[in-house]
Amino acid sequence: MSYKTMILNRFPELYETGIIRFDESMRLHTSFRIGGPADIFCTPHSVYVMAELLKFAVSSQIPYLVIGKGSNLLIGDKGFRGMVISTLMLNKIVRFGTSIYAECGATLKDLCDLAQVSGLSGLEFASGIPGSVGGAVFMNAGAYNGEIKDALSKSMCLTRENSASAFPLQFVPLSNLDHLFAYRSSILSRDHLIHLYSVFELKPVPPEDIKAKMDELDAMRSSKQPLDLPSAGSIFKRPPGHFTGQLIDECNLRGHRIGGAAISDKHCGFIVNVGGATAQDVLDLIAFVSASVRDRFGVELEPEIRLIGEK
Ligand SMILES: Cc1cc2nc3c(=O)[nH]c(=O)nc-3n(C[C@H](O)[C@H](O)[C@H](O)COP(=O)(O)OP(=O)(O)OC[C@H]3O[C@@H](n4cnc5c(N)ncnc54)[C@H](O)[C@@H]3O)c2cc1C
């Protein structure tokens, strides 16, 4: 039986209401505007429904992928064989005292805006990062000397891939330290945990001071980054002791193009989709840039973006 038939038999009402769709182009769900179709694409509107979908995927051995805003993903041109779950409908954000509770699919922008109007400081660095809370915790997203780990107090996650159990998913509370945060990684990326929500502990500061800081960082970001073209942000992690953009620039690769993918003219650390780029164009450009930097400087570049799905 195909994955689609299996899921249709188990969740007919989710298909009828559009919460489950078939053959969904992942171009529509990634900031790169690249990616072939996902066999099954789901937008659960409650944690309960997400847990049911995951349980079914695990017990039926259907490969699955949980995504947020798709702003750090390169999905292959042939797409994803299995089930993609988008968290974007799980987007509740609630303030209590100096803390803010945020579900996995809430955007960092909405979280930072609530912190700002509430006069709560600690997340200003994140206001321009175009991801979800779940994606940001997974990646330990950071900018301008701030990282998610600095503001996060605790999270709730689900474990997965324990199909021997009758209930193959378990809730796992994590303290800040339990996340094992490191540069652009966390226990979520290492142990395949599913993020459900986090609580951020912030400091009272006048809202206008927070707004001024956020405006300053937003202006810096838009002066340096190619925000007018589809991309997935910095394509490579920062190698210790170097700036990736500078290394690429010194290899004379500014603007270098393969198919529809190009090294940004504005920021050499970004690959941009200048029109009709395929995942293969981006992969070829990554390989070319990595080899050029290795040959010239002996530095190994490691992709920061997540490469997923079939080529
Ligand atoms: C223009 C631009 C600028 C950027 N600037 C920055 C920056 O300054 N700093 C920075 O750190 N990043 C930056 N990024 C990259 C990206 O926005 C961040 O990595 C962000 O945290 C990714 O969040 P997301 O929701 O888009 O995750 P996605 O791209 O959807 O997913 C990324 C990874 O997280 C996993 N994931 C997502 N949600 C969950 C969940 N609920 N549970 C388990 N796993 C999950 C996915 O499986 C995937 O492996 C930028 C991107 C763009 C396009």
The ligand as an SDF file (V2000), in Angstrom:
LIG
                    3D

 53 58  0  0  0  0  0  0  0  0999 V2000
   17.5590   35.9800    4.7740 C   0  0  0  0  0  0  0  0  0  0  0  0
   17.9180   35.0130    5.8730 C   0  0  0  0  0  0  0  0  0  0  0  0
   18.6440   35.4460    6.9670 C   0  0  0  0  0  0  0  0  0  0  0  0
   18.9890   34.5510    7.9860 C   0  0  0  0  0  0  0  0  0  0  0  0
   19.7060   35.0170    9.0550 N   0  0  0  0  0  0  0  0  0  0  0  0
   20.0260   34.1710   10.0430 C   0  0  0  0  0  0  0  0  0  0  0  0
   20.7690   34.6320   11.1840 C   0  0  0  0  0  0  0  0  0  0  0  0
   21.1070   35.7990   11.2980 O   0  0  0  0  0  0  0  0  0  0  0  0
   21.0880   33.7260   12.1470 N   0  0  0  0  0  0  0  0  0  0  0  0
   20.7140   32.4120   12.0630 C   0  0  0  0  0  0  0  0  0  0  0  0
   21.0170   31.6430   12.9820 O   0  0  0  0  0  0  0  0  0  0  0  0
   20.0180   31.9480   11.0000 N   0  0  0  0  0  0  0  0  0  0  0  0
   19.6560   32.7860   10.0010 C   0  0  0  0  0  0  0  0  0  0  0  0
   18.9470   32.3270    8.9260 N   0  0  0  0  0  0  0  0  0  0  0  0
   18.6230   30.8800    8.8390 C   0  0  0  0  0  0  0  0  0  0  0  0
   17.2660   30.4830    9.4710 C   0  0  0  0  0  0  0  0  0  0  0  0
   16.3510   31.5740    9.4530 O   0  0  0  0  0  0  0  0  0  0  0  0
   17.4430   29.9800   10.8930 C   0  0  0  0  0  0  0  0  0  0  0  0
   18.3030   28.8420   10.9450 O   0  0  0  0  0  0  0  0  0  0  0  0
   16.0980   29.5980   11.5320 C   0  0  0  0  0  0  0  0  0  0  0  0
   16.3050   29.3190   12.8840 O   0  0  0  0  0  0  0  0  0  0  0  0
   15.4550   28.3710   10.8700 C   0  0  0  0  0  0  0  0  0  0  0  0
   14.1190   28.2810   11.3440 O   0  0  0  0  0  0  0  0  0  0  0  0
   12.9870   27.6520   10.4320 P   0  0  0  0  0  0  0  0  0  0  0  0
   11.7130   27.6480   11.1760 O   0  0  0  0  0  0  0  0  0  0  0  0
   12.9390   28.3190    9.1120 O   0  0  0  0  0  0  0  0  0  0  0  0
   13.5310   26.1730   10.2860 O   0  0  0  0  0  0  0  0  0  0  0  0
   13.4300   25.2140    9.0050 P   0  0  0  0  0  0  0  0  0  0  0  0
   14.2670   25.7640    7.9140 O   0  0  0  0  0  0  0  0  0  0  0  0
   12.0060   24.9320    8.7010 O   0  0  0  0  0  0  0  0  0  0  0  0
   14.1170   23.9040    9.5880 O   0  0  0  0  0  0  0  0  0  0  0  0
   15.4910   23.9240    9.9350 C   0  0  0  0  0  0  0  0  0  0  0  0
   15.7920   22.6160   10.6870 C   0  0  0  0  0  0  0  0  0  0  0  0
   15.0530   22.6350   11.8980 O   0  0  0  0  0  0  0  0  0  0  0  0
   14.2220   21.4720   11.9870 C   0  0  0  0  0  0  0  0  0  0  0  0
   12.9930   21.8570   12.6740 N   0  0  0  0  0  0  0  0  0  0  0  0
   12.1760   22.9120   12.4060 C   0  0  0  0  0  0  0  0  0  0  0  0
   11.1630   22.9550   13.3060 N   0  0  0  0  0  0  0  0  0  0  0  0
   11.3360   21.8820   14.1390 C   0  0  0  0  0  0  0  0  0  0  0  0
   10.6070   21.3640   15.2630 C   0  0  0  0  0  0  0  0  0  0  0  0
    9.4980   21.9470   15.7240 N   0  0  0  0  0  0  0  0  0  0  0  0
   11.0900   20.2490   15.8760 N   0  0  0  0  0  0  0  0  0  0  0  0
   12.2150   19.6340   15.4200 C   0  0  0  0  0  0  0  0  0  0  0  0
   12.9370   20.0610   14.3520 N   0  0  0  0  0  0  0  0  0  0  0  0
   12.4880   21.1850   13.7280 C   0  0  0  0  0  0  0  0  0  0  0  0
   13.9760   21.0310   10.5420 C   0  0  0  0  0  0  0  0  0  0  0  0
   13.7140   19.6440   10.4580 O   0  0  0  0  0  0  0  0  0  0  0  0
   15.3230   21.3780    9.8980 C   0  0  0  0  0  0  0  0  0  0  0  0
   16.2610   20.3430   10.0730 O   0  0  0  0  0  0  0  0  0  0  0  0
   18.5760   33.1930    7.9020 C   0  0  0  0  0  0  0  0  0  0  0  0
   17.8250   32.7630    6.8010 C   0  0  0  0  0  0  0  0  0  0  0  0
   17.4830   33.6550    5.7940 C   0  0  0  0  0  0  0  0  0  0  0  0
   16.6670   33.1840    4.6420 C   0  0  0  0  0  0  0  0  0  0  0  0
  1  2  1  0
  2  3  1  0
  2 52  2  0
  3  4  2  0
  4  5  1  0
  4 50  1  0
  5  6  2  0
  6  7  1  0
  6 13  1  0
  7  8  2  0
  7  9  1  0
  9 10  1  0
 10 11  2  0
 10 12  1  0
 12 13  2  0
 13 14  1  0
 14 15  1  0
 14 50  1  0
 15 16  1  0
 16 17  1  0
 16 18  1  0
 18 19  1  0
 18 20  1  0
 20 21  1  0
 20 22  1  0
 22 23  1  0
 23 24  1  0
 24 25  2  0
 24 26  1  0
 24 27  1  0
 27 28  1  0
 28 29  2  0
 28 30  1  0
 28 31  1  0
 31 32  1  0
 32 33  1  0
 33 34  1  0
 33 48  1  0
 34 35  1  0
 35 36  1  0
 35 46  1  0
 36 37  1  0
 36 45  1  0
 37 38  2  0
 38 39  1  0
 39 40  1  0
 39 45  2  0
 40 41  1  0
 40 42  2  0
 42 43  1  0
 43 44  2  0
 44 45  1  0
 46 47  1  0
 46 48  1  0
 48 49  1  0
 50 51  2  0
 51 52  1  0
 52 53  1  0
M  END
$$$$
